[in-house]
Amino acid sequence: MSHEIKIEKKASEVIQPVDDQEARQAIRDRQDLSGASLRGMILKNLSAVGAILRKTDLANADLSHSLLVNPNFYKASLEDAAVHNTILLGGDLVKARFVGADLSESALIGVDAEDGSFEKANLRNAVLANGKMINTDFHEANLANARLVSLDVTHADFTDADLTGARAYHVNWEQAKVPPTLMPESLVRLTNKAKTILLGGLIGGLALMVYAMIRKRKQPSK
């Protein structure tokens, strides 16, 4: 879990974008938007590395179809936000609130969501892999057809969560505070060679996306 950070700013110190475009540019430029209000802003199709969104209000915002590498959502509020078809690669989601958010068809890879809340969130067809979900709240979350791989679910709460059709691998459900009522079926077992090929392809694909995104950012504006 991330160390507790005091993120209290005076109103005059908070960087507050005035519109969607200004917010989008600030996120791409890694400006510290801690404590800012981006509520309801349309930020879809966003590509950013190291976005600083600690304690940021993103309720009802649209972050769909985005690629966010190592974002910092510490204690951020994303209630009812649209985060579907989005890749979160690494990053701090500690104590972040995704209550009622739509994360369907998204991939959360290598994130730390300790003490976070996905209560009533839509994670249908989502991929959660290699993440920390310690003491995370999935109460009434929709995880139907989700793929759950190498997750630490120690003390996590899956009360009334829907895992219909979900598949899991390397997840110790006995460590959860409240395990799912319907346990996910196991993913198909693969040989070590097949695992290596698939993992290499995944890492290579993500690396290409990140490289293309960074290269695009470095190109001078016309």
ZALUM-131184 format. One record per residue (C-alpha): residue in three letters; x, y, z. Coordinates in steps of 0.2 Angstrom, whole numbers. Example, Ala and Ser with C-alpha at 12.3 -4.5 7.8 and 13.67 -1.06 7.14 Angstrom:
<sites>
<site 'ALA', <62, -22, 39>>,
<site 'SER', <68, -5, 36>>,
</sites>
This chain:
<sites>
<site 'MET', <0, 0, 0>>,
<site 'SER', <6, 18, -4>>,
<site 'HIS', <12, 28, 10>>,
<site 'GLU', <-1, 41, 17>>,
<site 'ILE', <2, 57, 9>>,
<site 'LYS', <-4, 74, 15>>,
<site 'ILE', <-13, 81, 0>>,
<site 'GLU', <-22, 96, 7>>,
<site 'LYS', <-20, 112, -3>>,
<site 'LYS', <-27, 129, -2>>,
<site 'ALA', <-39, 134, -15>>,
<site 'SER', <-26, 146, -23>>,
<site 'GLU', <-14, 131, -24>>,
<site 'VAL', <-25, 119, -33>>,
<site 'ILE', <-23, 118, -52>>,
<site 'GLN', <-41, 119, -59>>,
<site 'PRO', <-43, 117, -77>>,
<site 'VAL', <-58, 127, -84>>,
<site 'ASP', <-63, 115, -98>>,
<site 'ASP', <-61, 98, -105>>,
<site 'GLN', <-47, 103, -117>>,
<site 'GLU', <-37, 111, -103>>,
<site 'ALA', <-39, 96, -92>>,
<site 'ARG', <-34, 84, -105>>,
<site 'GLN', <-18, 94, -109>>,
<site 'ALA', <-14, 96, -90>>,
<site 'ILE', <-15, 77, -88>>,
<site 'ARG', <-4, 74, -103>>,
<site 'ASP', <9, 86, -96>>,
<site 'ARG', <9, 78, -79>>,
<site 'GLN', <3, 93, -70>>,
<site 'ASP', <-2, 90, -52>>,
<site 'LEU', <-21, 90, -52>>,
<site 'SER', <-22, 84, -34>>,
<site 'GLY', <-39, 91, -27>>,
<site 'ALA', <-45, 98, -43>>,
<site 'SER', <-63, 95, -49>>,
<site 'LEU', <-65, 87, -66>>,
<site 'ARG', <-82, 81, -63>>,
<site 'GLY', <-92, 77, -78>>,
<site 'MET', <-78, 81, -90>>,
<site 'ILE', <-76, 72, -107>>,
<site 'LEU', <-58, 65, -107>>,
<site 'LYS', <-61, 50, -118>>,
<site 'ASN', <-47, 43, -130>>,
<site 'LEU', <-34, 50, -118>>,
<site 'SER', <-16, 43, -118>>,
<site 'ALA', <-5, 49, -103>>,
<site 'VAL', <9, 43, -93>>,
<site 'GLY', <11, 47, -74>>,
<site 'ALA', <-5, 57, -73>>,
<site 'ILE', <-7, 65, -55>>,
<site 'LEU', <-25, 64, -50>>,
<site 'ARG', <-24, 62, -31>>,
<site 'LYS', <-40, 66, -22>>,
<site 'THR', <-46, 73, -39>>,
<site 'ASP', <-65, 73, -42>>,
<site 'LEU', <-69, 63, -58>>,
<site 'ALA', <-87, 59, -54>>,
<site 'ASN', <-97, 56, -69>>,
<site 'ALA', <-82, 60, -80>>,
<site 'ASP', <-78, 51, -96>>,
<site 'LEU', <-61, 42, -97>>,
<site 'SER', <-67, 28, -109>>,
<site 'HIS', <-56, 21, -123>>,
<site 'SER', <-40, 28, -114>>,
<site 'LEU', <-23, 22, -111>>,
<site 'LEU', <-16, 27, -94>>,
<site 'VAL', <1, 21, -89>>,
<site 'ASN', <6, 22, -70>>,
<site 'PRO', <-8, 35, -66>>,
<site 'ASN', <-10, 41, -48>>,
<site 'PHE', <-28, 40, -42>>,
<site 'TYR', <-24, 40, -24>>,
<site 'LYS', <-41, 44, -15>>,
<site 'ALA', <-48, 50, -31>>,
<site 'SER', <-67, 50, -33>>,
<site 'LEU', <-73, 41, -49>>,
<site 'GLU', <-91, 38, -44>>,
<site 'ASP', <-102, 34, -59>>,
<site 'ALA', <-87, 38, -71>>,
<site 'ALA', <-86, 30, -88>>,
<site 'VAL', <-69, 21, -89>>,
<site 'HIS', <-75, 7, -101>>,
<site 'ASN', <-63, 0, -114>>,
<site 'THR', <-48, 8, -105>>,
<site 'ILE', <-31, 1, -100>>,
<site 'LEU', <-24, 5, -83>>,
<site 'LEU', <-6, -1, -84>>,
<site 'GLY', <1, 0, -66>>,
<site 'GLY', <-3, 15, -55>>,
<site 'ASP', <-9, 19, -38>>,
<site 'LEU', <-28, 16, -35>>,
<site 'VAL', <-26, 15, -16>>,
<site 'LYS', <-42, 21, -8>>,
<site 'ALA', <-49, 27, -25>>,
<site 'ARG', <-68, 26, -26>>,
<site 'PHE', <-75, 18, -42>>,
<site 'VAL', <-93, 16, -35>>,
<site 'GLY', <-105, 13, -49>>,
<site 'ALA', <-92, 16, -62>>,
<site 'ASP', <-92, 8, -79>>,
<site 'LEU', <-76, -2, -82>>,
<site 'SER', <-83, -15, -93>>,
<site 'GLU', <-71, -21, -107>>,
<site 'SER', <-56, -13, -98>>,
<site 'ALA', <-40, -20, -92>>,
<site 'LEU', <-32, -16, -75>>,
<site 'ILE', <-15, -23, -75>>,
<site 'GLY', <-2, -21, -61>>,
<site 'VAL', <-13, -9, -51>>,
<site 'ASP', <-13, -6, -32>>,
<site 'ALA', <-31, -4, -27>>,
<site 'GLU', <-29, -7, -8>>,
<site 'ASP', <-44, 0, 2>>,
<site 'GLY', <-52, 5, -14>>,
<site 'SER', <-70, 3, -18>>,
<site 'PHE', <-78, -5, -34>>,
<site 'GLU', <-95, -6, -26>>,
<site 'LYS', <-109, -8, -39>>,
<site 'ALA', <-96, -5, -53>>,
<site 'ASN', <-98, -13, -70>>,
<site 'LEU', <-82, -24, -73>>,
<site 'ARG', <-91, -35, -86>>,
<site 'ASN', <-78, -43, -98>>,
<site 'ALA', <-64, -34, -89>>,
<site 'VAL', <-47, -41, -86>>,
<site 'LEU', <-39, -39, -69>>,
<site 'ALA', <-21, -45, -68>>,
<site 'ASN', <-6, -45, -57>>,
<site 'GLY', <-14, -32, -45>>,
<site 'LYS', <-16, -29, -26>>,
<site 'MET', <-35, -29, -21>>,
<site 'ILE', <-31, -30, -3>>,
<site 'ASN', <-46, -25, 8>>,
<site 'THR', <-55, -19, -8>>,
<site 'ASP', <-74, -18, -9>>,
<site 'PHE', <-82, -27, -24>>,
<site 'HIS', <-100, -27, -15>>,
<site 'GLU', <-113, -30, -29>>,
<site 'ALA', <-100, -27, -43>>,
<site 'ASN', <-104, -35, -60>>,
<site 'LEU', <-89, -46, -64>>,
<site 'ALA', <-98, -57, -76>>,
<site 'ASN', <-86, -65, -89>>,
<site 'ALA', <-71, -56, -81>>,
<site 'ARG', <-54, -63, -81>>,
<site 'LEU', <-45, -62, -65>>,
<site 'VAL', <-26, -67, -64>>,
<site 'SER', <-13, -66, -51>>,
<site 'LEU', <-23, -55, -39>>,
<site 'ASP', <-20, -53, -20>>,
<site 'VAL', <-38, -52, -13>>,
<site 'THR', <-34, -53, 5>>,
<site 'HIS', <-48, -46, 15>>,
<site 'ALA', <-58, -41, -1>>,
<site 'ASP', <-77, -41, 0>>,
<site 'PHE', <-86, -49, -14>>,
<site 'THR', <-103, -49, -6>>,
<site 'ASP', <-117, -51, -19>>,
<site 'ALA', <-104, -48, -33>>,
<site 'ASP', <-109, -56, -50>>,
<site 'LEU', <-95, -67, -56>>,
<site 'THR', <-106, -77, -69>>,
<site 'GLY', <-95, -84, -82>>,
<site 'ALA', <-79, -77, -74>>,
<site 'ARG', <-63, -86, -75>>,
<site 'ALA', <-48, -85, -63>>,
<site 'TYR', <-30, -91, -61>>,
<site 'HIS', <-19, -89, -46>>,
<site 'VAL', <-31, -81, -35>>,
<site 'ASN', <-33, -87, -17>>,
<site 'TRP', <-51, -84, -13>>,
<site 'GLU', <-49, -91, 5>>,
<site 'GLN', <-40, -75, 9>>,
<site 'ALA', <-55, -64, 5>>,
<site 'LYS', <-65, -57, 19>>,
<site 'VAL', <-81, -62, 9>>,
<site 'PRO', <-77, -74, -6>>,
<site 'PRO', <-89, -74, -21>>,
<site 'THR', <-104, -85, -19>>,
<site 'LEU', <-101, -92, -36>>,
<site 'MET', <-83, -96, -38>>,
<site 'PRO', <-75, -92, -55>>,
<site 'GLU', <-70, -107, -65>>,
<site 'SER', <-51, -109, -68>>,
<site 'LEU', <-43, -103, -84>>,
<site 'VAL', <-37, -116, -96>>,
<site 'ARG', <-20, -122, -90>>,
<site 'LEU', <-6, -118, -102>>,
<site 'THR', <11, -126, -104>>,
<site 'ASN', <26, -115, -99>>,
<site 'LYS', <31, -112, -117>>,
<site 'ALA', <13, -106, -121>>,
<site 'LYS', <13, -95, -106>>,
<site 'THR', <30, -87, -111>>,
<site 'ILE', <24, -84, -129>>,
<site 'LEU', <7, -76, -123>>,
<site 'LEU', <16, -66, -109>>,
<site 'GLY', <29, -60, -122>>,
<site 'GLY', <16, -55, -134>>,
<site 'LEU', <6, -45, -121>>,
<site 'ILE', <21, -36, -115>>,
<site 'GLY', <27, -32, -132>>,
<site 'GLY', <10, -26, -137>>,
<site 'LEU', <9, -14, -122>>,
<site 'ALA', <27, -8, -125>>,
<site 'LEU', <23, -3, -143>>,
<site 'MET', <7, 6, -137>>,
<site 'VAL', <17, 16, -124>>,
<site 'TYR', <31, 19, -136>>,
<site 'ALA', <19, 26, -149>>,
<site 'MET', <11, 37, -137>>,
<site 'ILE', <27, 44, -130>>,
<site 'ARG', <34, 47, -148>>,
<site 'LYS', <18, 56, -152>>,
<site 'ARG', <19, 67, -137>>,
<site 'LYS', <37, 72, -142>>,
<site 'GLN', <32, 77, -160>>,
<site 'PRO', <32, 96, -162>>,
<site 'SER', <15, 104, -164>>,
<site 'LYS', <12, 111, -181>>,
</sites>
